[in-house]
């Protein structure tokens, strides 16, 4: 297993005498971890992600345990001299894939993200949404050990947003790490292993998931492998988990976290079988 990625008293400023954007940042990202970064605009979130992705080097401190990393920036430059599939194939070879494997992966990710119809469209002619799909696809081509996402869901349609969340679950289930920033507090709600806020140039740990949402709940009946062990990200999302038979569970989850729970079950390895989803008996309007 790869070593942890560690930032040790890392700081970053632009120019020899520029103001410090970040300073004294200590952060460890272990394999298989999902980490959320929060903070107001201009606080240094993107700078932190650029340090993690290796695009920027720290002005002080150090970073150790560098994994194979892919990055989706907040703004992706679309005016490149390639078609969408040509660009992705080229990036796949840069990431170490053979040209055949890169072309295959490019086609698969364009299909998954709903962009196969404009595979042969020049990058400069893609819409904002199409350009963002290409940005996401290039980061996922070679199954990175660390995936860094800076507002990566912005500009994607509903299907592509769901597919990116599924890809995040797949990466962490396979032992990869994901660090992400997103303006929507509901994004992957309840699933991060750790949440940090960037404040006044420092990185501050937050309560991992916060209180579980109140209000309507649903009950999910799920069948897993014979050992019956619930994935950790499933346990974090639910209010309660009752084992009804070896490997079978009745899970109670707040409605805002139900989609994330279902994705976590389906992305588990081996995947869990979702038997049924129904309103909880005491949920208003459930008819029971």
N, C-alpha and C positions, 0 to 999 in steps of 0.2 A: 504494500500500500504506500502511496506517495506520502511524503511528510506534510505537516501542517504548513500553510502559508502564514507567515508571521510578520506583522509590522511592529517594529520595536522603536519607540520614541520617535516615530516618523514625523517629519514636518515638511512643508512645501511652501515656497514663496517664488514669485516670478521676478527675476532680476536680483542682482547682488544685494540691493538695498530696498527691495520691494517689501510691502507689508506681508506678514505671514498669513497665508490662507488657512493652513492647518499647522498645528504644532503639538508635539508630545503625544502622538496617536499610538496607542498600543491595541493591536487587534490580532486575534488568531482565528483563521478559517480552516477548520478541519475537513477532511474528505466527507462527502455526503451531507454537508450542512447547507441549510438555506438561511441566508442572512438578509434582513431588510435594513435599509438605511433611510432615515427620515431627516427632515430639517427644512427650514424656510429657504426660499430662493436666495441664492447668493451666499449661502453659509459655507460652501465648500464641498458639497456632496459629490459633484462631478469631479472635483480635484481628487477626492478620496478614491473614486472609482478608477480614475486614470492612473493613480499609484498602484492600485490593486492589479490593474490589467497590464502594467509594465510600460504604458505609453509615456508616463512621466516618471522620473527618478526622484526620490526624496532629496530635499535640500539638506536635511540632517536626519540622523537615525539610519535605520537599515531595514531591508525587506529580505527575508529568507524563505526557502522552501518553494521557489517559483514553479508552479505547475504549468502544463499546457493550457493556455488561456485564450478565450475568445471574448470579444467585446462588442456590444451594440451601443454606439454613442447616442447622445440626445439628438444630435443633428447629423444626418448621414449625407455625404456629398453625392448627389445623383448624377452629375455631369461627368461621367466616365466613358472612355471610348470602347465600351463593350455593350453587347446585348446582355439581358439579365442572366441567361444561362451561360453565356460566355464569361461574364464576370465571376459567377459562382464557380464555374469549372476552373478558372484561373486561380481563384482563392483556395480551392480545394487542393490544387497541386502545391501551392505555397505552404499549406498545412501538412504536406507530406503524403497526400493521396496520389495514386497513379491517375493519369488523365482519365482513364476509363472509369475508375471508381469515383473520381471527382464529378464527372458528368452524370453518373448514375445518382450520386447523392444530391447534386443540384436539382435534377428532375424530381426526385422524391420530395425534397423540401419545398420546391415551388408548388408541387401538387398538394402537399399537406396544408400549406398556407393559402391555398386558393388562388395561386398566381400562375398556374401552368399555361393559361391562355396567352400571357404576354411574355413567355420565356424568350422569344426571339425579338422582343421590343428593345430598341436602344435604351440604355439607362437614362440618358438625357430626356427621353420622352415619357418616362414613367410618371404616373401621378404620385402625389405625396404618399398615399397609401401603398402603391406598388413599390416605390423606393424603400419604404420602411419594411416591407416584406422581404425585399432583397437583403436589407441590412440584417434582419433576423436570421434569414436562411444562411448567410455567409458565416454567422457565428456558430451555427449548429452543424455545419457540414462534417467536421472531423471529430465529433463527440468530445468536446473539450473537457479537461479535468476541472477547469474553473470557468464559469460563464458569468460575465459581468454585464448587467443590463441597466442602462441609464434611460429611464422613461421609455423603455422599448415598446410598450403597448400603445403609446401615443400614435395616432394615425392609422391603426389597424382596424379592420372591420370586426364584427362580433365573432365570426368564425375563426379568423386569424388570431384574435386575442385568446380565445379558448385553446387553440392549438399551441400557442406559446406557453400557456400555463401547463398544458399537458407535457410539453417538452421540458419544462422546469422540473416537473415531477419525475420524468424519465431520467433526467441527468442526476438528480439526487439519489434516486433509487439505484442507479448504477454506480454510486460512489463518488460522483462528481460534486463539486460545490457550486452554489449559485449565490451571488450577491446582487441585490437589485434595489433600485430607487423607482418609486412610482407615486404620482400625485394622488391616486385613488386609494384611500385607506382600506377599502374593501378588497384590494388586490391580494390574492393568496391569504386572506384573513385566517388567522389561527394556525397557519402552517409554518411560519419561520421558526427556526431553532433559536434565533437571537435577533433582537431589534436594537439598533443604535440610532441616536440622534446626533447630528453635527450642530454644535452650539458654540458660538464665539471662538471658532477655530479648534475646538476640542471635540473628541468623540466620546459620547456619554451613553452607557448601556441603559436600555429601557426595560420595562417589564416585557417579557418575551411575547406574550399574546394579549395581555390586558384581560379584563373580566370578560367572561363569555357573554355574548349578547342576550338580553332578555327578550321576551316575546315568543312568537310561535316557534315550535320545534317540529321536526319530522323524525320518524322512526325508520331506520334502515336495517333490513335483515340481510346479512352477508355471510357467505361461506368462503373460508380460506383454506390454507394447506392443513394437513393433518396435525401439525404441531400447534396450531391454533394461536400463534403469536401475532397480535395486532401490530402493524407497522407503527413506529413512533409518531409519524405525522398524523396518523389516524387518531391515536390516543389524544393528541393535543387538540384536535378539532372538535371532539365530542364532549357532551355533558355527562354521559354515562355509557358504559359498555357492559352488557350482560352476556355471558357465555351460555347459550341455550343448549349446546351440544358440543362435543369436541370439534374445534375448528369453526363453529358457527356462532355468530354474535348478533345480538339485537342492540343497535347503536342509536342513541338519541343525540340529535345535533340541532343547534339553532338554524333556522331557515337561511340566514345570511351565509352560513358556512357549509350548507349542504352540497353545493356544487364542488367546493374544494375537497370535501370528504369523498365524494364519488370519484373525483379525479385521482385522489390518493389511493383509493382501493383498486382502481383499474390500472394505475401505473405501477403498482407493487409487483415485485418479482418473487415468486409467481403471482399473477394477477388474482384478485379476489373476485368471486362471483356475487353480484348484487342480486339478491332474490326478490326484494320488494322495497318500495319506498312509499310511505304513507304518513299523513298527518298524525302527530301524537294524539292519543285519546283525549287528553285534557286541553288540547289546543282549541281555542274558540273557533267555531265554525267547522270543526272536524266532523260533525254529525254523529258523534258517539256520546 
